[in-house]
């Protein structure tokens, strides 16, 4: 008798536990692929790649940061040590002086919403245009 414990495979460990929430889309016809597949009787059916969603355009002033929710998109931003310290100090000041316990990501999302809204409303006179031009 073996003393090894039977563990689940990777497929079981990394399976989805919830179906992704998607808006209802019209059904598209299934297209037969030219490469035969032994598992499906010689014809492998594939559905066409989904079309890329149209870029979202917000109206001026409509941009609200998302707050504390699970975000599906991610970017990496490199900052200097001084900028990171400034961000941490802002986080601590928000907590100590204003009673707001927020993380760095929330601060960045709020700042992004403010800058984008200012750009949409003021255009050439916005703070981001002036700062990027070095004025």
Secondary structure, DSSP 8 states (H G I E B T S, - for coil): ---------HHHHT--SS------------EE-SS--GGGTT--EE-------------TT------SS--S--------HHHHHHHHHHHHHHHHHH-----HHHHHHHHHHHHHHHHHHHGGGSHHHHHHHT-
